């Protein structure tokens, strides 16, 4: 059967596929495009490759001698301690492709082909990020700029809790499971991420020095945390009765997440099962927006509003790598211009003036 185009398949791939046999060489490969005219051009290139080299893709000997491929670069990246998550699909897509052939266009096409029905934010995290990490590790300063897809940052969340709601949730967590209440206290007073709190080691907590050492983070940057004085004693007591290597015994999962749901619903006086039944959905409430990451956002806003920290101050804590990342919290403090609101006309004064006239 000569080479033909197979139309895009819903749920499988958004691109045309090139399938068939040319001069006895079997081919089954994506065209990398959803446009039929461009797919036909790619089909012609496949035929030319088979006619010239007797195989597809072209043999390695026609490629630059000694040039690193994506596979070799990915292996070196992982051996150096790079994160392995999401790497496998990228290796499957690019494999022995020389790094010089992996440009913006190739990355964009591959990302859509591998993750056709996801949001730009998910596509960026699952494909652009690992590919970019591998290329930067291999090429260093010579790595070309890789643009993320439009909308890759997703919807920036700015939710936070006022102190009365945050403290009420923590108090209910204390009643359900004291260790969980302590965990939430650590989140609200250090601004660390959920996974960072779960991975804290007991040996890295020094209550007597009001300090905790965070060995790694999302940005792979270790940092020192300063502990608020009123969580020192609870941490000390927890460490005396806790024998595990990790500070907390929880694992990220359904039970752990349900503890937060129970705490929120308890604040509102709503019933909640001790374990989440199959098919059960929590009722909508004014605290539905609260998740573990909300504690991180709340810490940042409290640091701005009550602690007096500016954007640079948030960055200096190490919880954010740059000012751009911390900029979302700039609105937590009313600007000086808001002091002018006191000069606006008073309803009482206007009514009194009208009565006198």
N, C-alpha and C positions, 0 to 999 in steps of 0.2 A: 504494500500500500504506500503510495507516494506521500510526501509530507503534506499534512493538512493542518488547518487551524481548528481547534475545538473551542467553542464559545465559553465565555465565563460561566462558572457554575455557582449558584447561590449557596452560600454557606461553605464553599470550598475555596474558590479563588475568584477575584474580580477581573483577572486577566485572561487573555487568549492563551491557549497552550498549543505548542507545536508537537505533533505526533505523527509517526509513520516511519517509513524506511526510504533511504536515498542511497543508491549505489550499494545496497546491501548493508548499510549502517542503520541500525535501529536508533531512533531519536524520540525522546519524550521529555520536553523541557518547557518551562514557562517562557512566554514571549516578553514578559515584564511590562506589558501595557494592555489597557482595555480598549485601545483604539485599533480597529481592524487594519487600517492603512499602515500603521506603524508595525503591527504584528506581522503583516505580510513582508515588510522590509526585513524584519528579523528572521523570518523564514528563509528569505533569499540568502542572508548571511550564513545561516546554518548550512544550506546547500553548498555554498561556496567553500566553507570550511571542510565539509566532507569531501568535496571534489579535489581540494588542494592537499589535504593531509590524510584522507582516508579514514577519518574518525571525527567525532564531535564529543566534547570540546577539543580544541587544538591540543596536541601533545605538549608536555612541559618543555621539550627541547626548543620550541619556537618562542618560549617566553624568555625574558631576561635571565641570564645565568646568575644564580645565587640570590635573586630577589626574594625577599621574604613574602610568604603568603599569609592570608588571614588565619589559616589554621596554625601555622608556626607561631604567629604573633599572639594568637589567643592562648596557646599552650604556655608560652613564655609569660604572658600576663597572669595566668592562674598560678603558675609555679612561683611567681613573685608575691603571691598572696592576694591577687585580685579576686573580687567576688565572682563566684561561678554562676550565680543565679541569672537566668535568661541567656547565658552564653551559648547553650546547645543549639537553639534555633538559628542563631547568627552563623555558627560554624557550619551547620547543615546548608545554609543558603550560600555562603561565600566559599567555604572550604579552601581549595588550593588556588583561589583567585589571588593574583599578586596585589599587594597593597596599592600599587600605583593605579590599578584599575578600579579601585573602590572610591568613587567620588560621590558628590551630593546626589546626583541623579540616580546612581546605582543604589544608594542607601534608601532614597525615597521610594523607589520602585519595590525594593525588597521588603521594606517595612509594611507597605500596603498589601503585598502578596501574602506575607506571613500572618499579619494581623488585620484582615480586611474589615472586620465588623466590631471595632473597638473605638473608644474615644481617642482623640489626639494625645491626651495626657497619658493614657495607658500605652499607646504605641510608642510614645517618647520614652517612657520608663522601661518598657519591655524590649525595645530594639535599639533606638538611637543611643540610649545611655550605655549599654554594654559595648556596642560597636565603637562608640566614641572613646570609651575607656581603653579598649584594645589598641586602637589607632594611636592614641596619645602615648600609651606605654611604649609602643614600637617606634614611633616617629618623633616623639618629643616636640621640640619647638617647630619642627618641620611639618607637623600635622596640620592639614588644612582646616579651616573653620567649618564646622558641621552645624548647619542650621536645623533647628527643631521645627516640627510641623506647626502650623498656625493652630493656636488653642492648646498647645502642649502643656501649658501651666495649669490648665483646668480652671475651675472656678475657685478663686482665692477666698478661703473661708476666714471670716473675721469675728466669729462668735466667741463670746467669753461669758463668764459668770460673775455676777455681783457677789460680794463676800457672804451675804446671808444665805444665798443658794448653795455656794460652794461648801460652806461650813456645815449646812444642814445635810448635804449628801454625805460628807465625811463622817458626821455623827451617826447617821444611819448605817454606814458601812462598819463603823466600830461595833454596833450592836449585832450585825450579821456575822462578821468575822473580823476581830481586832487587827489581824495581820493585813487584811485588805484595807482597813481604815488607815493604817500606817503607810501603806503603799501610796494611797491617794494623797496623804499629807506630803510625802516626798515629792510627788509630781507637782503639787500646787506651790511648793516652796523652793523648788530647784529648776522647774521648767524643762526637765528631761523628758525624752520621749518614752512611750509605753515600753518598747523593747529594751531601751537603755536601763529602765528601772528593773525590768525582769531579769536582766543579765548582770546586775550588780553583784559583786562577790562580797561575802561577809568580811573577808580579810581586808577589803579596801574601804571599809567604813571605820572611821576613827572619831567616835563621839566626843572623846576627851579633847580633841583638837577642832571640833566642829567642822570636820572635813570628810569628804568622800572622793575617791579617785575613780573616775569613769574611764575604763581602759580603752573603749572604742565607742564609736558612734556612727550615725548614718554617713557622716562625712569622713569617717575613719580617723577623726582627730581625738586623741585622749585629752581629758581636761579635769581640773580640780573643781569640786563643788563645795560651796560653803553652806553649812547646815544652820538653819535658824535655831535659836536657842531652845525654843519650846518643843522641838522634835528630837532633841538630843537625848533626853531621859527615856522617851518611848523606844528610841532606837537601841539604847543601852540595854533596856529590859528585854527587848526582842532578841538581841544577840546572846544574852545570858541563857535564854531558853531554846535557842535555835542552833541546831547542830549541822545544818546543811552548808555546802560550799557556797551556794548562791544565797543572797540575802533573803530572798522570798521563795517560798515553796511553789508558787503558782507557775503554771505554764499557759502560754497564750492559747486560748481555745474557747469553746462554747461556755464552759462552766465559769471561767474567769470573766468573760464579757457579761454573763448573766448576773454576776455579783453587782456590777455597776447598775444594771437595769433594776435589780431589786432595791438598791439604795435610792435610786431616783424616784421610783414609784412609792417607796415608803415615805419619802418627804412629802409627797402629794396625798398620802393617805389612800392610795390605790392598791388593790390586791395584786400579788405577783407570786406565782408558784416558786418553790425553792429550787426546782430544776426546770429547765425549759422543755415543755412537752413538744412533741413533733406537731408542727402545724400551728403552734401558738404564736400569736402576734401581739406585741405590747400595744396598749392603747396610746393614742396620740395625746401628747400633753405639752405643757409649756417648757418642760425639760427634755423633750425628745432630741433636741439638738446637741445635748451634752454627750460627748464621747471621751475617750481617754486623751485624745489630742487637744480637746477643749481645755484641759488643765494646763497644757503648755501655753496655749494662747492666753489663758487667764493670768498665768504667772507674768508673762511679758507685759500685759496691760496693767497689772498691779505694780510692776516695777516702774512703769512709766507714770502711772497716775498717783500712786501712793509713795513709791520709793524715790521719785525724782530722777530716774535714769533717763538719759537721752538715747537717741538711736545708736550713737557710737558706744554708749555704755552697755547696751544690750549685746552688741557685737563683742565687746571686751570680755563679757562673761564666758565666751566660747560657745554659747548655745546657737549662735548663727555665724556663718563664715564671713559675711560681708554686710554692708549697710543696706544694699538692695533687698536682701532677704529679710532684714528686720524693719524695713520701711513701712510695712503694713500696719505697724503698731503706732505710727506717728500720730494718728487721730485720737489716741487714748487720752491725751491731755488737751484740754481746751486752750486754744491760742489766746494770747494777750488781747487780741481784738474783741474777744467775747466779753471783756470787762465793760465794753461800751453798752452792753445790754441794759446796764443799770441806769443809763441816761435816757432810755426810752420813756415815752409818756405813761403815766400810771392811770389805770382805769378809775381808781378812786379819786384822783385829782381832777380828772376830766369831768366826772359826774358832779363833784363838788363845785367846780367852776361853772358848770351849766346851771346848777341850782341857784347860785348867787346872781347870775345874770337874769 
